[in-house]
């Protein structure tokens, strides 16, 4: 069970040194109890206390890194049931299944599609994160050959080896074992052999259970065999079961600190119909899956799921922002237009995208408004005439342009006169209200 703040306080130095960033040791203890601080923040805690407090202050869902290098996926480390309580920490990973029964060319093609799946959305790189290599043939040689193809064609992409055959797993590990893979398929009948393969290859072990009771029994067994890092599957496949089991697992880990279920969850969502698969997968994204396994790489499905994941795994208390500065779009010259907007990420990427679509090289001045959209920033007094004038003056942009003209968003047309008063010698032009009207607006300017 988790320790209370008072119990934690009794194990701290009680010096109130403030080195941890909190005014007193009691305040720090309360934050530890709420999992809003880490024990590493206290430089004077004793080794004995570290042993006791280390597990008590650890996140209820074990943090695990899957894969290696710049494409590695961080999982777990979650501390809340609902994102408005704090935030969800590590976005779920999307993985695409490749059966070893496919022809080598098909496996190579799917692997390349995974590599090429990356898109840029509001400044973030989003992609299919992993490959699930399934031993559908039941043949160890075919699984090893498939692992060799995937390792060659999808360099750096994390791999999940899906088999219940420990010998086949051992053969496949020769090609992916140095990339921190997941070995999925440990069940009640093979758990000792699979744990041995995972331990020998320093792999994460995927537990395939039939229900929550068997799942908790298996994780305890695996831990006793010396494997600490696991991903867990209750066996749920229907959307209703996935929501129910995932919720019970997260609640047990977060609310009850039930260690046997305190691991990242993997859900298999494959369906014959792509739309059905996307809908079922969305339940895992929204309800606590750390890995969502799909059957195919399709751009429309990727975009829908990427967008959902991005929305759920942003901090609801901190708007997404871009850096305040003047951005060049295309190759602007001295006579190119100068727009201004706020630093809300979505606003920036929509406006800059429409300017790009116009094929008219321009400059876009992005002003720090704490990540608020244009109308919200104006209403909050953060996108005002005086602040806009100060930003434009301090940016030094007038040295780079031939005509001092600033195009403001149409929604704040009311500011045009005030800005001209604050920026002597400047012409303030009111632009479109909606970003999609920017290309036509620029064409009318000649």
C-alpha positions in Angstrom: 0.0 0.0 0.0 1.1 3.6 -0.6 2.5 5.5 2.4 0.8 8.6 3.7 2.4 12.0 3.8 3.0 11.7 7.5 4.6 8.2 7.2 6.9 9.5 4.4 7.8 12.6 6.5 9.0 10.4 9.4 11.6 8.9 7.0 12.9 12.3 5.7 15.8 14.3 7.2 13.4 16.9 8.7 16.0 19.7 8.1 13.6 21.9 6.1 16.6 22.8 3.9 14.4 23.7 0.9 16.9 22.0 -1.5 14.0 20.0 -2.9 12.2 23.1 -3.9 9.6 22.9 -1.1 9.4 25.1 2.0 9.4 22.2 4.5 10.1 18.5 4.6 6.4 17.9 5.5 5.3 19.8 2.3 7.7 17.7 0.3 6.4 14.5 1.9 2.8 15.5 1.0 3.8 16.0 -2.6 5.6 12.6 -2.6 2.4 11.0 -1.2 0.4 12.6 -4.0 3.1 11.5 -6.6 3.6 15.1 -7.5 7.4 15.0 -6.7 10.2 12.4 -6.9 12.5 11.2 -4.1 15.6 12.3 -6.2 14.7 15.9 -5.3 15.9 15.3 -1.7 19.7 15.2 -1.7 20.0 14.3 2.0 17.7 11.3 2.3 19.3 8.2 3.8 20.0 5.0 1.9 17.6 3.1 4.3 14.9 5.6 3.6 15.5 5.4 -0.1 14.9 1.6 0.0 11.6 2.1 1.8 10.4 5.2 -0.1 11.7 4.3 -3.5 8.9 1.8 -4.3 6.3 3.9 -2.4 7.1 7.1 -4.4 7.4 5.2 -7.8 4.6 5.8 -10.4 1.8 3.2 -10.0 2.3 2.2 -13.6 5.9 1.0 -14.2 7.9 3.2 -16.6 9.4 1.2 -19.4 11.4 2.1 -22.5 10.6 0.0 -25.6 13.1 0.1 -28.5 16.3 2.0 -28.7 17.7 5.2 -30.2 15.6 8.1 -31.4 12.6 5.9 -32.2 12.4 4.4 -28.7 9.0 4.5 -27.1 8.4 5.5 -23.4 5.5 3.7 -21.8 3.8 3.7 -18.4 4.7 6.3 -15.6 1.0 7.2 -15.4 -0.4 8.5 -12.1 -4.0 9.5 -12.8 -7.3 8.1 -14.0 -8.4 11.3 -15.7 -6.3 13.7 -17.7 -7.9 16.8 -16.1 -6.6 15.6 -12.7 -3.0 16.2 -13.9 -2.2 14.8 -17.4 -1.4 11.6 -19.1 2.4 11.2 -19.4 3.5 8.9 -22.2 1.4 8.7 -25.4 0.3 5.2 -26.5 2.3 3.6 -29.3 0.7 2.4 -32.5 2.0 -0.9 -33.8 1.2 -2.7 -37.1 1.1 -6.5 -37.3 3.2 -8.3 -39.9 2.4 -12.1 -40.0 5.4 -14.3 -40.9 3.2 -16.1 -43.4 3.4 -13.2 -45.8 5.7 -13.2 -48.8 9.1 -11.5 -48.2 8.2 -8.7 -50.6 4.9 -8.0 -48.7 6.8 -7.9 -45.4 9.3 -5.6 -46.8 6.6 -3.3 -48.2 4.7 -3.1 -44.9 7.9 -2.4 -43.1 8.7 0.5 -45.5 5.1 1.8 -45.0 5.7 2.0 -41.3 9.0 3.9 -41.8 7.3 6.3 -44.2 4.2 6.8 -41.9 5.6 9.9 -40.1 3.7 13.2 -40.5 4.1 16.6 -39.0 1.1 17.9 -37.2 1.2 21.2 -35.3 4.9 20.9 -34.8 5.0 17.3 -33.6 6.3 14.3 -35.5 3.6 11.5 -35.4 4.1 8.0 -36.8 3.4 4.3 -36.5 5.7 3.5 -33.7 6.4 -0.2 -33.8 6.0 -3.5 -35.7 4.4 -6.7 -34.3 6.0 -9.7 -35.9 3.5 -12.6 -35.5 4.5 -16.2 -35.7 1.3 -17.1 -37.6 3.0 -20.0 -39.3 4.0 -21.7 -36.0 7.4 -22.3 -37.6 10.6 -21.0 -35.9 12.5 -20.8 -39.2 9.8 -18.6 -40.8 9.7 -16.3 -37.8 13.5 -15.9 -37.8 13.5 -15.1 -41.6 10.7 -12.5 -41.1 12.6 -10.9 -38.2 15.6 -10.6 -40.5 13.5 -8.8 -43.2 11.9 -6.4 -40.7 15.2 -5.6 -39.1 16.7 -4.7 -42.5 13.7 -2.8 -43.9 12.6 -1.0 -40.7 15.9 0.0 -39.2 15.4 1.5 -35.7 11.7 0.7 -35.5 10.9 -1.0 -32.2 9.7 -4.7 -32.7 7.3 -6.9 -30.8 7.9 -10.6 -31.4 4.5 -12.3 -31.0 4.8 -16.1 -30.4 4.0 -18.7 -27.8 7.0 -20.8 -28.9 10.1 -20.1 -26.8 12.4 -21.7 -29.4 11.0 -19.5 -32.2 11.3 -16.5 -29.9 15.0 -17.3 -29.3 15.6 -17.6 -33.1 13.9 -14.2 -33.8 15.8 -12.5 -31.0 19.1 -13.0 -32.9 18.0 -10.2 -35.3 16.2 -7.7 -32.9 17.4 -8.6 -29.5 19.8 -5.7 -29.3 17.0 -3.1 -29.9 15.1 -3.6 -26.6 12.2 -5.5 -28.1 9.0 -6.9 -26.5 8.6 -10.7 -26.5 4.8 -11.1 -26.4 3.1 -14.5 -25.7 3.9 -15.5 -22.2 1.0 -17.5 -20.8 0.2 -20.0 -18.1 1.7 -22.9 -20.1 5.0 -21.4 -21.2 5.7 -18.6 -18.8 9.0 -20.0 -17.4 10.5 -20.7 -20.8 9.4 -17.3 -22.2 10.7 -15.4 -19.1 14.1 -17.1 -19.6 14.3 -15.9 -23.3 13.3 -12.4 -22.3 15.8 -12.3 -19.4 18.6 -13.6 -21.6 17.9 -11.0 -24.3 17.1 -8.1 -21.9 13.7 -7.9 -23.5 10.4 -6.7 -22.2 8.0 -9.6 -21.6 4.4 -9.4 -22.9 1.9 -11.3 -20.8 -1.0 -12.9 -22.6 -3.6 -13.8 -20.0 -7.2 -15.0 -20.0 -8.8 -12.5 -17.6 -7.6 -10.2 -14.8 -7.1 -12.8 -12.2 -4.8 -14.9 -14.3 -3.0 -11.8 -15.4 -2.1 -10.7 -11.9 -1.0 -14.3 -11.1 1.3 -14.4 -14.2 2.9 -11.0 -13.5 3.7 -12.1 -10.0 5.2 -15.3 -11.4 7.3 -13.5 -14.0 8.6 -11.0 -11.4 9.7 -14.0 -9.2 11.6 -15.3 -12.2 13.7 -12.1 -12.4 11.9 -10.2 -15.2 10.9 -6.7 -14.0 9.7 -5.1 -17.3 6.4 -6.3 -18.7 3.4 -5.3 -20.8 0.1 -6.9 -20.0 -2.9 -8.1 -22.0 -6.0 -9.3 -20.1 -7.2 -11.1 -23.3 -9.9 -8.5 -24.0 -10.7 -8.1 -27.7 -14.2 -6.5 -28.0 -14.5 -2.8 -27.4 -16.7 -3.2 -24.3 -14.2 -5.7 -22.7 -11.2 -3.5 -23.6 -12.8 -0.4 -21.9 -13.9 -2.5 -18.9 -10.6 -4.4 -18.3 -8.3 -1.4 -19.1 -10.3 0.7 -16.6 -10.1 -1.9 -13.9 -6.3 -2.3 -14.4 -5.6 1.4 -14.3 -7.9 1.8 -11.2 -6.2 -1.0 -9.4 -2.8 0.4 -10.1 -3.5 4.1 -9.4 -6.1 3.9 -6.7 -5.1 0.7 -4.9 -1.4 0.7 -5.7 -1.9 -3.0 -6.8 1.6 -3.8 -8.1 0.7 -7.0 -10.1 -1.3 -4.8 -12.5 0.9 -1.8 -12.5 2.3 -2.3 -16.0 1.7 -0.8 -19.5 -1.2 -2.4 -21.3 -1.1 -3.8 -24.9 -4.4 -4.2 -26.8 -4.9 -6.0 -30.1 -7.4 -4.2 -32.2 -7.2 -5.9 -35.6 -10.4 -6.0 -37.6 -11.2 -6.8 -41.3 -13.0 -3.5 -41.8 -10.7 -0.5 -41.5 -13.3 1.9 -40.1 -14.4 -0.7 -37.5 -10.7 -1.2 -36.5 -10.2 2.6 -36.1 -13.3 2.9 -33.9 -12.2 0.1 -31.6 -8.6 1.4 -31.5 -9.9 4.7 -30.4 -11.2 3.1 -27.2 -7.7 1.9 -26.4 -6.3 5.3 -27.1 -8.8 7.0 -24.8 -8.8 4.3 -22.1 -5.3 3.6 -21.0 -3.7 1.4 -23.7 0.1 1.9 -23.9 0.3 -0.1 -27.2 -2.4 -0.3 -29.8 -1.9 -3.1 -32.4 -3.4 -2.5 -35.8 -3.7 -4.6 -39.0 -2.6 -2.1 -41.6 -1.0 1.2 -42.4 -3.6 3.5 -44.0 -3.1 7.3 -44.2 -6.8 8.2 -43.3 -6.8 5.8 -40.3 -3.3 7.0 -39.2 -4.4 10.7 -39.3 -7.6 10.0 -37.3 -5.8 8.0 -34.6 -2.7 10.3 -34.5 -5.0 13.3 -34.0 -7.0 11.6 -31.2 -3.8 10.5 -29.4 -2.3 14.0 -29.7 -5.4 15.6 -28.3 -5.6 13.2 -25.3 -1.9 13.3 -24.5 -1.5 17.1 -24.4 -1.6 18.8 -21.0 -5.2 20.4 -20.8 -3.8 23.1 -18.5 -1.0 24.2 -20.9 -1.9 25.3 -24.4 0.4 24.2 -27.2 2.7 27.0 -28.2 5.3 27.9 -30.8 8.2 30.3 -30.3 7.7 34.0 -30.6 9.5 35.3 -33.7 9.1 36.4 -37.3 8.9 33.3 -39.5 9.9 33.3 -43.2 7.5 31.3 -45.3 9.0 30.6 -48.7 11.8 33.0 -49.7 10.4 36.5 -48.8 11.9 39.6 -50.3 11.9 43.2 -49.1 8.4 43.7 -50.6 6.8 40.5 -49.4 3.7 40.7 -47.1 4.0 40.7 -43.3 1.3 38.9 -41.3 0.8 38.7 -37.6 -0.9 36.1 -35.4 -0.6 34.6 -31.9 1.6 31.7 -30.8 -1.2 29.1 -30.4 0.3 26.1 -32.3 -2.9 25.3 -34.2 -3.3 28.9 -35.3 0.3 29.1 -36.4 0.2 25.9 -38.5 -3.1 26.7 -40.1 -2.1 30.2 -41.0 1.4 29.3 -42.2 -0.1 26.3 -44.2 -2.5 28.6 -46.0 0.3 31.1 -46.8 2.3 28.2 -48.2 -0.7 27.1 -50.3 -0.9 30.6 -51.8 2.6 30.3 -53.2 3.2 33.9 -52.2 6.4 34.2 -50.1 5.6 36.0 -46.9 6.6 36.8 -43.4 4.5 35.7 -40.4 5.1 37.5 -37.1 4.1 35.2 -34.3 3.5 36.9 -31.0 3.7 35.3 -27.6 0.1 35.3 -26.1 0.7 32.3 -23.8 -0.7 29.9 -26.4 -4.1 31.5 -26.8 -5.9 31.8 -30.1 -6.5 35.3 -31.7 -9.9 36.1 -30.3 -9.2 34.5 -26.9 -5.9 36.4 -26.6 -7.6 39.7 -27.6 -10.4 39.1 -25.0 -7.8 38.3 -22.4 -5.8 41.6 -23.1 -2.8 39.7 -24.4 -3.2 40.6 -28.1 -3.6 44.4 -27.9 -2.5 47.4 -30.0 0.2 48.4 -27.6 1.6 44.9 -27.2 1.5 44.3 -31.0 3.3 47.6 -31.6 5.9 46.7 -29.0 6.5 43.3 -30.5 6.9 44.6 -34.0 9.2 47.4 -32.9 11.4 45.1 -30.9 11.6 42.4 -33.6 13.5 44.8 -35.9 11.6 43.6 -38.9 11.2 47.1 -40.4 14.9 46.9 -41.4 14.1 43.9 -43.6 11.0 45.2 -45.4 10.5 47.9 -48.1 7.1 49.0 -47.1 6.0 49.1 -43.4 2.7 47.3 -43.8 1.3 44.8 -41.2 -1.6 42.5 -42.0 -3.7 41.7 -39.0 -6.3 39.0 -38.5 -9.8 40.0 -39.6 -11.3 39.0 -36.3 -9.4 41.9 -34.6 -10.1 44.5 -37.3 -11.1 46.8 -34.4 -7.5 47.2 -33.5 -6.3 48.6 -36.8 -6.6 52.3 -35.9 -5.0 51.8 -32.5 -2.1 49.9 -33.9 -1.5 52.7 -36.5 -1.4 55.2 -33.6 1.1 53.1 -31.8 3.2 52.4 -34.9 3.8 55.7 -36.6 4.6 55.4 -40.3 3.0 51.9 -40.6 0.1 50.9 -42.7 -2.3 48.4 -41.0 -4.2 46.2 -43.3 -7.1 44.0 -42.2 -6.7 40.5 -43.5 -9.3 37.7 -43.7 -11.2 36.4 -40.7 -10.6 32.8 -41.7 -7.2 31.4 -42.6 -8.6 29.5 -45.7 -9.3 32.9 -47.3 -5.6 33.9 -47.2 -4.6 32.5 -50.7 -7.5 34.5 -52.4 -6.6 37.6 -50.3 -3.0 37.4 -51.4 -3.9 36.9 -55.1 -6.1 40.1 -55.1 -3.0 42.1 -53.9 -1.3 41.3 -57.2 
